[in-house]
Amino acid sequence: MMDDFNTPVAAAIAWAVGLCLIGGLMTPRAGWYESLNKPSWQPPGWLFGPAWTIILGLAAWSAVIAWNAAGTTADQRTVLIVFAVNGLFHLLWSPLFFKMQRPDWALVEVPFLWASLVAMTIGLWPISEMAALLILPYLAWVSFAAYLNLTIVRLNPRSRPQVA
């Protein structure tokens, strides 16, 4: 039984599920968020959960492919570093935007998240082109979300956190 356990797969699943769960818990959509002006082209709220699940699932698949393709300890270290750094920047955005009610601060964080994805794509490419390509939907979604974040900031110039 224990021979069937696959550590890279388990770690990748834990990374993706953890990011989805923590991101979801940090994303209350009632009250303050609902009162913000948002563009007409914003996707419906129900789409964000499935979109992130698919995107992070593809990224987890990328991690497994890259780990299995890593021919050296240095390559394995690259895989761990790019996914850890991305996970950190991924987790920072939702608390800034939703918990602290600061879309302007979240917008400042977005380039770091975006850069972590570019670094991930570049870092994975020599290890596995397929692993790098699986990150592109994540990069595209974050690019779209960054533009949505910018638009919300522009539509709500006086939006500040509500004091309880």
Residue pairs with C-beta under 8 A, 6 or more apart in sequence:
8 63
8 64
8 67
8 68
9 64
11 63
12 60
12 61
12 63
12 64
12 67
13 60
15 56
15 59
15 60
15 63
15 83
15 87
16 56
16 57
16 59
16 60
18 87
19 52
19 56
19 87
19 90
19 91
20 49
20 52
20 53
20 56
22 91
22 94
23 52
23 90
23 91
23 94
24 49
26 91
26 94
26 95
26 98
26 99
27 48
27 94
27 98
28 98
28 99
29 45
29 98
31 162
32 101
32 161
32 162
33 98
36 103
36 152
36 155
36 156
36 159
37 152
37 155
37 156
38 151
38 152
38 155
39 148
39 151
39 152
39 155
42 148
43 51
51 141
52 141
54 137
55 137
55 138
55 141
56 138
58 134
58 135
58 137
58 138
59 83
59 86
59 134
59 135
59 138
61 134
62 124
62 130
62 131
62 132
62 134
62 135
63 79
63 83
63 131
65 128
65 130
65 131
65 134
66 75
66 79
66 124
66 127
66 128
66 131
67 76
67 79
69 75
69 127
69 128
69 131
70 76
70 78
70 79
70 127
71 127
75 127
78 123
78 124
78 127
79 123
79 124
79 127
81 123
82 116
82 119
82 120
82 123
82 124
83 120
85 116
85 119
85 120
86 113
86 116
86 117
86 119
86 120
88 116
89 109
89 112
89 113
89 116
90 113
90 116
92 109
92 112
92 113
93 106
93 109
93 110
93 113
96 102
96 105
96 106
96 109
97 103
97 105
97 106
97 149
100 161
101 159
101 160
101 161
101 162
102 161
103 149
103 152
103 153
103 156
103 159
104 153
106 149
107 146
107 149
107 150
107 153
110 142
110 145
110 146
110 149
113 142
114 139
114 142
114 143
114 146
117 135
117 138
117 139
117 142
118 139
120 132
120 135
121 132
121 135
121 136
121 139
122 132
124 131
124 132
124 135
125 132
153 159
